[in-house]
Amino acid sequence: MRSSTALLFDFDVIPEAKVRPVSHSSHGDVPSLLKWTGSKRSQAARIASFAPEFKRYYEPFLGGGALLYLLGTPGSVGGDIYEPLTEFWALVRDDPAHLIADYSRQWAALQKDLPGYFYIVRDRFNETHRPEDLNFLMRTCVNGIVRFSKKGDFNNSFHLSRKGMQPSRFANAVYAWAHRLKGIEFRCKDFEETVSDAQDGDFVYFDPPYAGNVQRYIGDLDVSRFCRVLDELNRRGVKWALSFDGVRGETAYDYTIPPEVYRRKELLDSGYSAVSKVLNGPVEMVTESLYLNY
Ligand SMILES: C[S@@+](CC[C@H](N)C(=O)[O-])C[C@H]1O[C@@H](n2cnc3c(N)ncnc32)[C@H](O)[C@@H]1O
């Protein structure tokens, strides 16, 4: 764990006392911190309303963690295969002041060198994978959405008209999240390993990547292995909910979840596709299914 006294940069820290408190109602909004592709932020409260009582909560495809914000309690587990992301979340939990100071310093450097500084950080991130740099890129890239090349490099460009999120606004979101993440464990693991110690009475929310969307994620999904894991959780008495398939505009992303694996399927309207907007494609309605084993 990094100490806030050992800052990389000697920029002033915005103290928690100076930021506006954010409500933590389990039905309220999830403050926007990391806009990951496939984010469930706008539907998080709806999905959370299907959650059963549980002992321990698991979110093994964490991304931007919208559900973790609403459902996480001390002892919960968030997992993702992408290490800079799980390191970022651990930093929010353990040292929010460091993250805010780092962003404030980098944001100031950006204002003096627009957009050159963005590309310096992007090259550095693709070499070193520092979570602080991932954070800076996410705050300043086009529409704040992560995008990778086939090689796995971050390749989204600078959002020219925006100049990056104001540090005070960022500080506000970081402290709200830091409160929610106390006592939560982060694992940089494949989903199967993350849920391997889930037991009777625990609850898992799965939000795997769309198979058609591989270039926007690190890692691909083998659907038959995934279904074997669901089946194994059924045997162990672990409850789970799964966001999957759906229809985007004219395109159906209907991958088969065998009916014997789940009990119920709810159709949720998830609004318009953020990815289509980023790619300047047509804005399309997206419908998603929520599969439940209870
Ligand atoms: C659809 S996103 C999750 C979005 C998240 N629910 C949110 O609201 O932001 C899927 C995530 O799964 C991760 N992932 C992909 N393959 C994985 C695997 N085999 N095991 C664990 N995580 C994986 C990706 O890095 C990505 O962060």
The ligand as an SDF file (V2000), in Angstrom:
LIG
                    3D

 27 29  0  0  0  0  0  0  0  0999 V2000
  -18.6720   -5.6080  -19.2750 C   0  0  0  0  0  0  0  0  0  0  0  0
  -17.1850   -5.2090  -18.3970 S   0  0  0  0  0  0  0  0  0  0  0  0
  -17.8280   -4.9840  -16.7710 C   0  0  0  0  0  0  0  0  0  0  0  0
  -18.5200   -3.6530  -16.6490 C   0  0  0  0  0  0  0  0  0  0  0  0
  -18.9700   -3.3430  -15.2320 C   0  0  0  0  0  0  0  0  0  0  0  0
  -20.1110   -4.1280  -14.8260 N   0  0  0  0  0  0  0  0  0  0  0  0
  -19.3070   -1.8580  -15.0880 C   0  0  0  0  0  0  0  0  0  0  0  0
  -20.4150   -1.5000  -14.6780 O   0  0  0  0  0  0  0  0  0  0  0  0
  -18.4380   -1.0400  -15.4160 O   0  0  0  0  0  0  0  0  0  0  0  0
  -16.3430   -6.7540  -18.3420 C   0  0  0  0  0  0  0  0  0  0  0  0
  -15.0430   -6.7810  -17.5440 C   0  0  0  0  0  0  0  0  0  0  0  0
  -14.5900   -8.1390  -17.5070 O   0  0  0  0  0  0  0  0  0  0  0  0
  -13.1630   -8.1750  -17.5540 C   0  0  0  0  0  0  0  0  0  0  0  0
  -12.7910   -9.5210  -18.0250 N   0  0  0  0  0  0  0  0  0  0  0  0
  -12.7290   -9.9970  -19.2890 C   0  0  0  0  0  0  0  0  0  0  0  0
  -12.4120  -11.3140  -19.2810 N   0  0  0  0  0  0  0  0  0  0  0  0
  -12.2870  -11.6740  -17.9800 C   0  0  0  0  0  0  0  0  0  0  0  0
  -12.0010  -12.9080  -17.3180 C   0  0  0  0  0  0  0  0  0  0  0  0
  -11.7690  -14.0360  -18.0020 N   0  0  0  0  0  0  0  0  0  0  0  0
  -11.9750  -12.9380  -15.9570 N   0  0  0  0  0  0  0  0  0  0  0  0
  -12.2030  -11.8000  -15.2460 C   0  0  0  0  0  0  0  0  0  0  0  0
  -12.4630  -10.5810  -15.8160 N   0  0  0  0  0  0  0  0  0  0  0  0
  -12.5130  -10.5280  -17.1650 C   0  0  0  0  0  0  0  0  0  0  0  0
  -12.7980   -7.0290  -18.4760 C   0  0  0  0  0  0  0  0  0  0  0  0
  -11.4680   -6.5720  -18.1960 O   0  0  0  0  0  0  0  0  0  0  0  0
  -13.8790   -5.9800  -18.1310 C   0  0  0  0  0  0  0  0  0  0  0  0
  -13.4040   -5.0970  -17.1340 O   0  0  0  0  0  0  0  0  0  0  0  0
  1  2  1  0
  2  3  1  0
  2 10  1  0
  3  4  1  0
  4  5  1  0
  5  6  1  0
  5  7  1  0
  7  8  2  0
  7  9  1  0
 10 11  1  0
 11 12  1  0
 11 26  1  0
 12 13  1  0
 13 14  1  0
 13 24  1  0
 14 15  1  0
 14 23  1  0
 15 16  2  0
 16 17  1  0
 17 18  1  0
 17 23  2  0
 18 19  1  0
 18 20  2  0
 20 21  1  0
 21 22  2  0
 22 23  1  0
 24 25  1  0
 24 26  1  0
 26 27  1  0
M  CHG  2   2   1   9  -1
M  END
$$$$
